[in-house]
């Protein structure tokens, strides 16, 4: 069985790793091991060096040789002699923080329970996972903590979460509650994070751990463009294919903290969970608080295996619904084609061009509602713009459907414009603090989703449009972060609950709307990739990866994103040039090749491009229809990093290894370049493959490769010859089929 309990030791096993912990005679739950699979968990000797040290208090008189300051723990509390970062910190009615959690009981059962009000991974049958729940009690305060561990044995993943129940007579104030804390008995590791900004999300940063704390976090009310909750700890020589890697990701969309503390003894404590900055939660007697879920993955075979395990888990056991496994449509979005300047005639002309090219879905972006002619007005007024669409949206959608295209629509339901009918009627519905200015961003404020009446209103107005109009796709946007974080209906002692209550309200809204409209494909967006996190993937199986559609920028954005998230989650579009974000010109074929690394589409005016580019669109659409399941469901292998040189390469391989797609692109051309052989991965060494170059239309490589017949062993060990690409920003794409 994946979980066993013998000699007071819990041993959790997956195909990829073992995870072990021990109940000590003192009642503390000690962490023993997380790493390569073990046959047994006789690991008590790993605690030999954790006796008290100078300036590390001990638990005298009962356990005079035990110090919590040196003990590796599963649930470290604050205030009872462990000076390192705690998993949990509470304040009692007496104003004290001391907390000591001791083992009470446990249970092991098949399957995986849902988390109350929160997204989480799931099982379709109970034999897919096994769950361990351990109860720990602080007798003084009555704080009962349940640690939950679910083992996905065949997938090679472990999930953790924490629930706190107040069983005491007085209210408790939660000041910190993380979802996972893991102590390592060494600290000679690297720390890898995904950080950036709007239009350059999820750059890869790798640094050595050092004494003190290294962390990433968000205090913006969203998981943010600036930092992502995913992080990894790596052996210093670990790379894509070799070395030990431990990764953490948080199934949450709001303020988070992910970090590692290195102590004076050269040990490391890795943690992830709700950010305690600006957070507080009043817990009355009998009430409980559920923290989000953390996903833990280990590999002894480098970052590539970490990513593929994460991709499979998120794609198949976090994403849900009709569109989890269904082939995603090729779309064209109206935003960069016309911005706010839309009307029925322009949309129908775009739809006609899309039909001619073989595109399957037209998405009408911002500007269709209220009096929305720019971004100064109308958010919250979710009724049709009467001037632009005098007959309403339903007739327009039906005309598009009659052309053979599905119809999609952009919303930004979490926002409100100060110039709007909704704000005029309900000025208290936005997040605000009395007697302070209401700071605007993009000329908008944020609706208070911590309020049930606000959430109910949004569910009602969005549902009405989705009921009245034949809509197949929704792009759900959110274009600013939280300031003046207050709610008009909560008492003063609960104002620090607002950011988390907002996220809980958002999840409730998304649960209701997606359940009512299961056949609609929902895509999350937050100024592009500002909320690219596992929490929203539970409700929406794909995310607009970045507002930056430049093909060269997207090499880094999509590469970094792939460390944690599957290609099936990444929206990737071909846009016009000069690019609207960085004003760079790139070949049309290269733009297509890069976009084939995710959910493929277009973000341009199909009627304004050249005849040669229109033909290129047809070629790209035809090819992606043949191969899109590779990007959606295939194993992803990173071959060359855009963070390490002037060339980027990746590939997808089908589950049966009979088909693959290989991509390589340069940035700046090198004169008289050296010979290059690209060694592929993930193929069947015993199979032979037809290796065919793909013509992606105008400005494809000026030196196209030839079709070859090669064995999988040759392709992986000797490599595929890469001809000179013939200029800046040029790409090759190959399609491999087994013979």
N, C-alpha and C positions, 0 to 999 in steps of 0.2 A: 504493500500500500504506500502511497506517496507520503503519508504522515504516520509516524510511529512515536510511541512514548514508552521508554524503558529506562529504569534507573534514574528517574527524574529528568531525563533528557528527551527533548522533542527533536525529531529528525525529519525535516521536510525535504523531499527529493523530487526533482524533475529530471528529464533526460539530459539537461545541461548542467545542473548544479545540485549541491546539497546546502541546506541551511539548518543550523543547529543552535539550540539554546537549552539552558538548564535551570531548574528550580533549585536554589540553594537552601541549605538548612535554615538560613535566616528568613526565607520567604522571598528574597529578591530573585528576579528573573534575569539570568546572566546570558549574554550573547556569547556563543562559542565559535561559530564558523559560518562563513558563506564563501563558497568557491566550488572547485571542480568536484564532480560526484564522488561520494565516499560509500564504501560498502556498509559501514557501521558508524555509529556516532559516539564511540568511546573516547570522548574528547575532554574529559574533566581536567586533564593535565594542562590544557591551554590556559587555565586560570591560575597556574602556579605562581605567576609573577605579579598577582594583583593584591598582595598584602599591603598594609599601610606603609606609607613612605613619609619622609620628613615633610611636614606641613600638609599632609593628607590625613584628615581625621579618621578615626576608626570607630566601629560600632560597639565600643566597650559599654557595659561589662560582658554582654552576652556573646559578642563575636569580636574579641579584641584584635584579631589579625585581619579583619575585613574592613576595607575602606571603599566607600562608594565613589571616591574621587579617582580610584584606579580601576574599578570594576567595569568591564564592558557590559552594558545593560540594554535591555530591550525597551524599557519604559522609564528612562531617567526622569525623576522629579526634581523640582527646585527647592532648595532651602534646608536640606538634611544631609549635607556634607559632600555632595557632588557639585563641584564648581564649574563644570562644563555646561554647555548649552543643554537645557532640558527639553524633553518631549512635551511636558505638560507643566504649566504653572497656573495656580489658582490663588485667589485671595479669599480668605474666610470672612465670616461676619465680624470676627474680631480684628480684621485687618492684617492677618498674618499670611505668609506664603509657604511655610514649611509643608512639604508633601513627601510621603514615603509609601510607595505602592508595593504591597506584598501579595504573593500568590494566594488565591482562594480556591479556584477550581478551573477545570477546562472541559471542553467537549470537542470531539472530532466527528464530522459527519460528511456525507456525500453531497456534492453540489455546492452552490454558492448563493447566499441570500442577497437580496437587493438592499441597497442603502436608502434609507428614508429620505426622500426629497433630493437625492443627489445622483448624478450619472455614475455608472461603474461598469466594469466588465461583467460578463454574464456567462451562463452555461445554457445550452439548449437541452441537455440531458444531464442527470446528476453524476453520470460516470465521467464527465469531462473534467471535473475538478473535485478536490477534497478541501474542506475548510476546517481550520482549527480556531477555536475561540478560547482565549485565556482571560479569566477574570482576576483583576488585581484590586485591592482595597486599601485606601488610606483610612484606617479606623478612626482617627482623630476628627477628620472633617466629614466622613461619610461619602467621600468621592470613590465611586466604583468605576473602574476603567475596564473596558472589554477590548482586548487586542484581537483583531481578526486577521488571519492569514489564509489565503486561498491559493492552492497549488494547482496550476495548469500543467500537469505532468508531461503530456505529449508536446505541448507548445513550448515548454521550457521557460515558464514565467511564474512569478509569484506576485500576488497583490496583498497589500496591507491597508488596514484602516483602524481608526481608534474611535471608540464611543465612550462618553463620560456621562454617568448617571449620578445625580445627587440623592444619596440615601440618608443624608443627615437632616437635622431639624432646622437648619438655617440655610439661607440662600448662599450660593457660591458665585464668585466672579471669575470667569475663565479669562486669564490674561494671555495664555499661549496654549495652543493645542496643535501639535504637528501630527502628521499621518504616518511617518516612518522615521526611525532613528536606528542607525546601524553603526556599531563600533568596530573598527579595524585595529588589529594589534601591531600595525605598522603605518607609516605615513610617507614612505618613499614612492609616491604616486604623482601622476599628473591629474589636473582638473580640467575637464572640457565643458565648455558652455556654448550656448547659441545666443548671440546678442547682436544688436544693431540699432536700427531706427526705422522710421517710416521710409519706404522705398528701398531699404537695404536690410531687410530682416534676416535674422538667423545666420549671420557670419559665424564661422567656427573659430573659437579662441581656445588655445591649449596652453596651460601654464603649470609650473611645478607647485605642488603643495608646499606651504611654508608654515612655520609656527603662527598661530593665530587663526583667524577665520577668513576663508574665501567663500563668497556667496554671490548669487544672483537673486533678484527679487523684483516684485512690482508693488508699488504703492499708488497705482494709477486707477484702481478699480477694475482693471482688466488685466489679463495675462501679459499683454502689451507687445508692441514692436520691439521695445528696447531689450527685453530679456524674455527667455522662454523657460518654463518650469523644468524642462529636461536638462539633466546634466549627467556626466559620467566621470568615474574615477578609473584611471588606467595605469597599468605598469608603464614605466618610463620608456620601454622599448616596444610597447604595443603599437600595432598599426592596423590596417584594414583586415589582414588575414591572420595575424598571430598576436599572442599576448593576452593577458588577463584584462578584462574590462568589466566594471560593475556600473549599471546605469539605473537612473531613477527618473520617473516621470509622474506628474501629478494630474489626476483627473479633475481639473478645476479650472475655472475661467476668470477668476478674480485675483485679488491680491495674494501673492504667494511668496514663500521663502524657500530657497534651495541652496544648501551650502555645506561646507566641511570645516570642522574645527580641528586643528592639530594642537595637542596639549604638550606639556613639558616632558612627557615620557615618550614622545615620538609615536603616539597613537592618534588615530583619526576618527572623528565622529561625523558621519554623513547624515543629513536630515532634510526632510521636505515636508511642506504643509502650508496651512494658512499663515499669512504674514501677521505676526503679532503687532506690527506697527499700526497704530490706529484702530486696533481690534480690541473688543471686549464683549463679554456675553454674560448676562445675568441668568443664573440657573437656579430656579426655585426648587424647594424640596419636591422630590418625585419626578422632576423633569430630567430630560437627557439631551445631549448634544452629540450629533454625528459629524465627525470630521471627514473630509474627502478621502478618496482612495488613492494610494500610491502604487505604481507599477515598478517592480524590481526585476531586472534581468541581468544575468551573468553569462559571460562567454570566455572561454580560454582560447578562442580562435579570432580575437580581434573585434574591431568595430563593425565589420561587415556582418558578422553573425548576430551581433546585438541588434542591428537594424532589421535584419530579416525576421528575427523572432518578434520584435516590436511591430513590424509591418503586419505580420500574420495575425497577431493578437488584436491589434487595433482594428484591422479591416474586418475580421470575422467574428470577434467577440467583444467589441465595443460599439462599432457602427451597427445600426439595426435597420430593420424595415425593408420595404420593397426594393430600395435602391442599393442595399448593401452589396448584393451580388449581381445586380442587373447591369447590363452594358450601358455606360453613360453616353448621352447624346452629344454630337458635335454641334456647337452653338456659335452664334454670332451675337455679340452684345452691342447695344447702340451707343454706349457711353462715349468712347473715343471717336465714334463715327459722327456724332452730332451734339454731344453734351446735353444741355437743357433745351436746345433748339430742335424739338421733336413735334411732330403732329402725325395725323393718320396717314397722310400722303407719303411722308418721308419714311415712316415705318413700313408701309406696304412696298415701297420701292426697295428698301433694304431686304425685305422678305423675299421679293421676287428674285433679286440677285443671289440670295442664299439658296433658294430652291434650285436655281440653275447650276450652282456649284455642288449640289448634293448635301448641303448642310441640313441638319435635322431640327434645330431649335432656334428661335429668335427670342432674345431677351431684351425687353424695353427697360432701360435703366432710369435714372432720376429724371424728374421733370414732368411726370404724367398726372399729378394730383394737385388739389388745392389751387393756389395761384402761383405755382412753383415755376418761375421763369429764371431764377437764379437761386443761390443757396442762402438767401436772406429771409425766407418765409416758408410757411405752410407745413413744416413737419408737425405731425399730429392730426392734420386735416386730411384723413384718408378717404377722400372722395375725388372723383375724376375731374381733371382740369377741363372745364366746360368749353373754353375757347379752342384748345388743341384737339379735343375729342368730343365734339358736340353730340355725337350719337352714343357716347359711352365706350367702355372697353370691350364689352361682350361682343358687339358686332365686329370690331377690329380683330379680336381673338379668333372668331369663327372664320373670318376671311383668311387669316393666316393658316388656320387648320385646314381649310379647303385647298390651300396651296400644297398641303402635305407636310407642313411644319408644325411643331408644337410651339406654344406661346409661353414665355416666362416674364416675370415682373420683378422689379427692384422695390424693396421696402427699407425704411429705417425706423422701425417701430419703437425703439427705445428712446427716441429723441423728441424734443418739442422746440419749435421756433417761438421766440418772444413775439414775433409778428405772425400770429395764427389765431384762428377761431378757438382752438382748444385752449391756448394760453389765456385768451381773454376770458373764457368761461372758468378756467381752473388754474389760476396763477400759483396755487399752492401745490400743484401736482408735480412740480420739478424738485429735484434735490436742491436744497437751499438752507442757509443759516439766517435766522432773523437778524435784521439790522446790518447785514453785510451785502455788498454788491453781489450780483449773480454773474459770476465770470462766464463769458461766452467763449466758445471755440467753434469755428466755422459758423458763426452767427446762430448757435443753437445751445440749448440747455438739455439736461438729462431728465427724463421722466423718473419718478420715484417708484421703481419696481419693488421696493420693500412694502408698498401698500397694495393690499388686495384689490381695492377698487380700481386702481390704475391698471393693474394686471388684467382684471376682468374686462376693462374697457378695450384694451389692446387685443385681447383674444376675440372679443365681439367684432371689432371693426375689421380686423384682418380676415377673420373667418367669413364675414359677409362678402368681401371681395372675392375670396377664393371659392365661395359658393356660387356667386353670381356670374363669374367669368371662367371660361374653360382654361385654367392655368395649370401648366405642367411643371413649372420650375419657379422657385422663389430665391432671389438673392437677398439675404437678410444682413443689412449693413449696420455699422455702429461707428460713428466718426468723431468721437471725442472721449476724453477721459474725465474722471470725476474731480470736481472742486466743490468747495462749500458743501461738504458731505453731511447733510442733515435731512431729517424727515419731519414734516409738520405734525405727524400724528403719534410719534413715539415720545415717551417721557425722557427727561434729561439723562437718567441713568442708563438708558438703552440706546443713546445716539451712536455709540461706538459699534453697535450691531448693524448699522445701516449698510455698509459695504457688502457684508456677507448676506444679509437679508435681501439685498438687491439681486445678488446672484441666484439665491434660492427662488426669488420671484421670477427671474428670467427663465430658470429651468422649468418652473411650473407652467409658464406661458408656452414655452417650446414643447413641453410634453403634451399639453392640451391641443395645440394647433397641429403638430405633426401626427397625433393620434386621429384627429378629425379628418386629415387629408393625407392618408398614407401613400397615395399614388403620386404626390407632388415631390419632386426632387428639390430639397432645400440645400442651398450653399451658404455657408457662413462667410461674412466679410466684416472687417473692422479697419477701414482705411487700408484695405488689402489684408495683410497678415498680422494685424494687431491682436487677434484672439485665435491664433493657431495653436490650439491646445486640445488634449483628449476630452475635456469636459464637453465642448461643443460638438465633437465628432459623435458623441452618443446620440445627438438629435439630428445632426446634419452630416452626411457622410463625406462632404467635400468642403474645401475652404478656398476662397480667393487668395492665392498664395502671397501676392504683393500687388499693390497698385503700379509698381514698376514693371512694365512689360518689355523693357529692352532686353534683347536676347543675351547680350554679354553680362548684364547685371543678373539676369535670371540663372546663369551658370552657377554663381555663388549662392543665390537664394534657394534654388531647388536642391543643390548639392547639400547645403547645410540642413535644410528641412528634412532631407531624406535620412539623416542620421537617426531621427526619431519617428518620422511619420511616413506612411506609405504613399506611393505615387497616386493611388486611387483617391487620396484626400486632397491632392494639389490641383487647383485650377491653373491652367497654363495656356495662354492665348498668343496668337500672332497679331501684332499691332503694326500701325503705320510707321513710316520713317520720313523725315527725322523723328526719332522716338519722342513722344510727348513728355517724358520725364527727364531724360538725359540728353536729348537732341542728337543722338548718335544715329548714323546710317549703318545698317547691317544688311547683308544679302537676304532676300525674301526666303530662299531655301533654308538658310541657317535659322531664321526665326521659326520656320516650321519644324525643323529638326529639334530645336530646344523645347518647343511646346509639346512635342510628342513624349516628353518625359513626365507628363501629367495628364489631367483631363483636358483634352484638346479642344480649342475653339479659336474664334477670331474676335478682335476688338478694333475694328476699323470699318470705314465706309467701303463696302464691296463695289459700289458704283463709281468710286473715285480713283481706284487703282488702275494700273495699265492693263491692256489686253493680255500681255505676257504674264502678269501677276494673277489675273483671273484664271488663266490656264493652270498656273501653279497651284492655285487654291483647289482646283478640281483634282489635280494629281495628289495633293496632300490629303484631301478628304478621302479619295479612293483608297490610298494606302492605309490611312489610320482606321478605316472601316475593316480592313483585313487584319489589323494587328492590335487594335486597342485593348483587347483582353490581356495582351502581354503587359502593358503598363498598369492595367488595373489589378491583375491577379498574379503576374509573374514575379519570380525572385529577382530582386534588384541588387546589382553589383556595381560599386563605385570602382573605377579603374584608374583614373587620373584626377587629381584634385585641382580646381581652379585657385585654391589658396596656396599652391606650391609651385606653380609654373604657368606657362603660357598656353597650356593645352588641357582640356577637360575631356574625360571619357567616362561613360557608364554604359550598362547594358541590362536588359531584361531577359529572363529565361523562363519558359513555360514550365509548369510543374512536372511534366513528363520529359523534359529536356529535349523535346523534338523541335523546338522553335526558339529563336532568339532575335533580339533587335539590338544592334550595337551602334553607339553614337560617339563621335569624336569631333571636337571643335577647337580651333585655335583662337587666340585673341589677336595679338600682333604677329604678323608674319616674320619669319627669320630668313635672311638671305642665305642661299646655299646651305640649307638645313642638313643636319645629320640624318642618317637612316633611322627610321622608326618602325618598331614592331610592337604591336599592341597585344599583350597576352590576355586572353579572355578568361573568364571564370564561370563556373556553374554548369558547364556543358557535360555531356556524357562522353567520356574519353573513348568509349568503344563504338560510338556512332560516327558516321560520316555526314558532313553537312554541305549543302549547296549554299555558298556565301555570295549573295547578290547585292550589288550596290543599288541604292534607291534614288531615283530621280525625283527631286522635290521641286522641280520647276525652275523658274527664272533664277539665274545666278547660283545654280548648283555648282559644285566644284568644277574648276576649269581643267582639272586633271582627274577625271573619274576613275575609280578602281575598276578592275575587270571581275567578272563572275568566276569563282573558283570552286573546286571540289576539295574539301579538306577534312581531315579527321578531327574529332573533338580533342584528342590528345595533342595533335599538332597545334591547334588553335590556342590551347591553354598553356602549352609548354614552350613551343617555338614562337608562336604569336602570329598575328595578322599584319601584313605589311601595310603601312599607312603612307600613301603617296603624298607628295607635297600638295598642300591644300590650295595653294594658288592665290594668296592674298589675305588681307586682314579679315577676321571674323568669318572664316569659312568652315563648313562642316561636311563630314562624311556620315552617311547612315547606311548600315548594312542590314539585310534581312537574312537570317539563317534558317534553313529548313533541313531536317534530317532526311537522308535518302532512303 
